[in-house]
């Protein structure tokens, strides 16, 4: 794609018209072709990383008002990872615009994740310097949302107690109470039954091979009853 005007292509990708096109050229210039590393995208990559973190934090904060700081931090770590940055850069075509030294693009197995991720971060910085935070957020937020959503779901589907506690504390200003109803079977094959009580209501018990597992099942049952999640026939769980 190098035969095309890289700035024009970047404008098409980002939806932003650059007042200072030289910034976008620098954002796409790898140190392997720059006369001086200060003229490469490395400094822009440094700035873009921080701007990316700000936009990601804002999206997580807005999308999940019930999450506590620790949960939001876990999601952010996925949303701003090098893997996520590389995936976004490749999806929108930024990787193809990189101005690279001879032999780098033709390497077997394609470009490393680090180069694609750097292309995204340096482009974010170029957008930020040219137009401020608004064009960055407008372009980046929809691209981040699918990764944020996936991180949220994967991080919570096995921790229903945490999700339930956050919702109960927000809705009822109390903490769920777990009650061990019974445990049966020999030591090597016990079955535990646990119920959870919330604001005077005791929900159907959950079973598991350990007390912890039974509590997670009980929390899931309560989440369904509170219409926070729905469970499908294939066993998958979807947050409503």
C-alpha positions as CSV (number, residue, x, y, z in Angstrom):
1,X,0.0,0.0,0.0
2,X,3.1,2.3,0.0
3,X,2.2,3.6,-3.5
4,X,-0.7,5.4,-1.9
5,X,-0.5,8.7,0.1
6,X,-0.1,7.3,3.6
7,X,-1.6,10.5,5.2
8,X,-4.7,10.3,3.0
9,X,-5.0,6.6,3.9
10,X,-4.6,7.4,7.6
11,X,-7.3,10.1,7.3
12,X,-9.6,7.6,5.7
13,X,-9.0,5.1,8.5
14,X,-9.3,7.6,11.4
15,X,-11.9,9.9,10.0
16,X,-9.7,12.9,10.8
17,X,-8.2,15.4,8.4
18,X,-4.8,16.4,9.6
19,X,-3.9,20.0,9.8
20,X,-0.3,18.9,10.4
21,X,0.3,15.9,8.0
22,X,3.9,15.7,9.0
23,X,2.9,14.4,12.4
24,X,1.1,11.5,10.8
25,X,4.1,10.7,8.5
26,X,6.2,10.5,11.6
27,X,3.7,8.2,13.3
28,X,4.1,5.8,10.5
29,X,7.9,6.0,10.2
30,X,9.8,3.1,11.8
31,X,13.3,3.7,13.2
32,X,14.8,1.4,10.5
33,X,14.2,4.1,7.9
34,X,14.5,7.3,10.0
35,X,17.7,9.4,9.7
36,X,17.4,9.9,13.5
37,X,15.3,8.0,16.0
38,X,13.8,11.3,17.1
39,X,12.2,11.4,13.6
40,X,10.7,7.9,14.0
41,X,7.4,7.0,15.7
42,X,9.0,6.0,19.0
43,X,8.3,9.2,20.9
44,X,4.7,9.3,19.5
45,X,4.3,5.7,20.6
46,X,5.2,6.7,24.2
47,X,2.6,9.5,24.2
48,X,0.0,7.4,22.4
49,X,0.2,4.6,25.1
50,X,-0.9,7.1,27.8
51,X,-3.7,8.5,25.6
52,X,-4.9,5.0,24.8
53,X,-5.0,4.2,28.5
54,X,-7.1,7.3,29.2
55,X,-9.7,6.5,26.5
56,X,-9.9,2.9,27.6
57,X,-10.4,3.9,31.3
58,X,-13.1,6.3,30.3
59,X,-14.9,3.6,28.3
60,X,-14.7,1.0,31.1
61,X,-15.9,3.6,33.6
62,X,-18.9,4.6,31.4
63,X,-19.8,1.0,30.3
64,X,-19.7,-0.7,33.7
65,X,-20.8,1.7,36.5
66,X,-21.0,-1.2,39.0
67,X,-17.4,-2.3,38.8
68,X,-14.9,-1.5,41.5
69,X,-11.4,-0.2,40.8
70,X,-9.7,-3.7,40.9
71,X,-12.2,-5.1,38.4
72,X,-11.8,-2.1,36.1
73,X,-8.0,-2.4,36.3
74,X,-8.1,-6.1,35.1
75,X,-10.2,-5.1,32.1
76,X,-8.0,-2.2,31.2
77,X,-4.9,-4.5,31.2
78,X,-6.5,-6.5,28.4
79,X,-7.9,-3.5,26.5
80,X,-4.5,-1.8,26.3
81,X,-2.3,-4.9,25.8
82,X,0.1,-5.1,22.9
83,X,-2.0,-8.0,21.6
84,X,-5.1,-5.9,21.5
85,X,-3.3,-2.9,20.0
86,X,-1.9,-5.1,17.2
87,X,-5.3,-6.6,16.5
88,X,-6.9,-3.2,16.1
89,X,-4.0,-1.9,13.9
90,X,-4.4,-4.9,11.6
91,X,-8.2,-4.7,11.5
92,X,-8.2,-1.1,10.4
93,X,-5.2,-1.4,8.0
94,X,-2.7,0.8,9.9
95,X,-0.1,-1.9,9.8
96,X,0.0,-1.8,6.0
97,X,0.8,1.9,6.1
98,X,4.0,1.6,8.2
99,X,7.1,3.0,6.5
100,X,9.7,0.3,7.1
101,X,13.3,-0.6,6.3
102,X,14.1,-3.1,3.5
103,X,13.5,-6.7,4.4
104,X,11.3,-6.0,7.5
105,X,7.9,-6.3,5.7
106,X,8.9,-9.4,3.8
107,X,9.9,-11.4,6.9
108,X,8.5,-14.9,7.1
109,X,5.4,-15.0,9.4
110,X,4.6,-11.3,8.8
111,X,5.3,-8.3,11.0
112,X,5.7,-8.8,14.7
113,X,2.9,-7.7,17.0
114,X,5.1,-5.0,18.4
115,X,5.3,-3.1,15.1
116,X,1.5,-3.2,14.6
117,X,0.9,-2.1,18.2
118,X,3.3,0.7,17.8
119,X,1.5,1.9,14.7
120,X,-1.7,2.2,16.6
121,X,-0.2,4.0,19.6
122,X,1.7,6.4,17.4
123,X,-1.3,7.1,15.3
124,X,-3.3,7.8,18.5
125,X,-0.6,10.3,19.5
126,X,-0.7,12.0,16.1
127,X,-4.5,12.4,16.3
128,X,-4.2,13.8,19.8
129,X,-1.5,16.3,18.9
130,X,-3.3,17.4,15.8
131,X,-6.9,17.6,17.1
132,X,-7.0,16.9,20.8
133,X,-8.7,14.1,22.7
134,X,-12.1,14.3,21.0
135,X,-11.1,12.8,17.6
136,X,-9.1,10.1,19.4
137,X,-12.1,9.0,21.5
138,X,-14.5,9.2,18.6
139,X,-12.3,6.9,16.5
140,X,-10.9,4.6,19.1
141,X,-13.9,3.9,21.4
142,X,-15.9,1.7,19.0
143,X,-12.7,-0.3,18.2
144,X,-12.0,-0.8,21.9
145,X,-15.5,-1.7,23.0
146,X,-15.5,-5.3,21.6
147,X,-12.2,-6.0,23.5
148,X,-13.4,-4.4,26.7
149,X,-16.7,-6.4,26.5
150,X,-14.8,-9.7,25.9
151,X,-12.5,-9.0,28.8
152,X,-15.4,-8.2,31.1
153,X,-17.3,-11.4,30.2
154,X,-14.2,-13.7,30.4
155,X,-13.2,-12.1,33.7
156,X,-16.6,-12.6,35.3
157,X,-18.2,-15.8,34.0
158,X,-16.2,-17.8,36.6
159,X,-16.6,-15.2,39.4
160,X,-20.3,-14.8,39.9
161,X,-19.8,-14.1,43.6
162,X,-17.9,-10.9,42.7
163,X,-20.6,-9.8,40.2
164,X,-23.4,-10.5,42.6
165,X,-21.7,-8.7,45.5
166,X,-21.2,-5.6,43.4
167,X,-24.8,-5.5,42.3
168,X,-26.2,-6.2,45.7
169,X,-24.0,-3.6,47.4
170,X,-25.2,-1.0,44.8
171,X,-28.9,-2.0,44.9
172,X,-29.5,-3.1,48.5
173,X,-26.5,-1.5,50.3
174,X,-25.6,-4.9,51.9
175,X,-23.5,-8.0,51.3
176,X,-24.9,-11.3,50.2
177,X,-25.0,-14.0,52.9
178,X,-24.0,-17.6,51.9
179,X,-25.4,-20.5,54.0
180,X,-24.0,-24.0,53.8
181,X,-27.1,-26.2,53.8
182,X,-25.4,-29.6,53.7
183,X,-22.5,-31.7,52.6
184,X,-22.8,-35.3,51.6
185,X,-20.5,-38.1,50.4
186,X,-17.0,-39.4,51.4
187,X,-14.1,-37.0,51.8
188,X,-12.8,-37.7,48.2
189,X,-16.2,-37.0,46.6
190,X,-18.2,-34.6,48.7
191,X,-21.2,-32.6,47.4
192,X,-21.9,-29.2,48.9
193,X,-25.2,-27.3,48.8
194,X,-25.2,-23.6,49.5
195,X,-27.9,-20.9,49.4
196,X,-27.5,-17.2,49.2
197,X,-29.7,-14.7,51.1
198,X,-30.1,-11.1,50.0
199,X,-32.3,-8.5,51.7
200,X,-34.4,-11.2,53.5
201,X,-34.8,-13.4,50.4
202,X,-33.2,-16.9,50.2
203,X,-32.6,-18.1,46.7
204,X,-32.5,-21.7,45.4
205,X,-29.4,-23.6,46.4
206,X,-26.4,-24.3,44.3
207,X,-24.3,-27.5,44.3
208,X,-20.7,-28.1,43.8
209,X,-17.8,-30.4,44.5
210,X,-16.4,-27.8,47.0
211,X,-18.0,-25.1,49.1
212,X,-16.4,-22.5,46.9
213,X,-17.9,-24.0,43.8
214,X,-21.3,-24.3,45.4
215,X,-21.2,-20.7,46.4
216,X,-20.4,-19.7,42.8
217,X,-23.4,-21.8,41.6
218,X,-25.6,-20.2,44.2
219,X,-24.5,-16.7,43.1
220,X,-25.3,-17.6,39.5
221,X,-28.8,-18.7,40.5
222,X,-29.3,-15.4,42.4
223,X,-28.0,-13.4,39.4
224,X,-30.6,-15.2,37.2
225,X,-33.4,-14.5,39.7
226,X,-32.4,-10.8,39.8
227,X,-32.4,-10.7,36.0
228,X,-28.7,-9.7,35.8
229,X,-27.7,-12.7,33.7
230,X,-29.5,-15.3,31.6
231,X,-28.3,-18.8,31.0
232,X,-28.7,-20.5,27.7
233,X,-29.4,-24.2,26.9
234,X,-25.8,-24.7,25.9
235,X,-24.6,-23.6,29.4
236,X,-23.3,-20.3,28.3
237,X,-24.1,-17.2,30.4
238,X,-24.9,-13.7,29.0
239,X,-25.0,-10.6,31.1
240,X,-28.2,-8.6,30.4
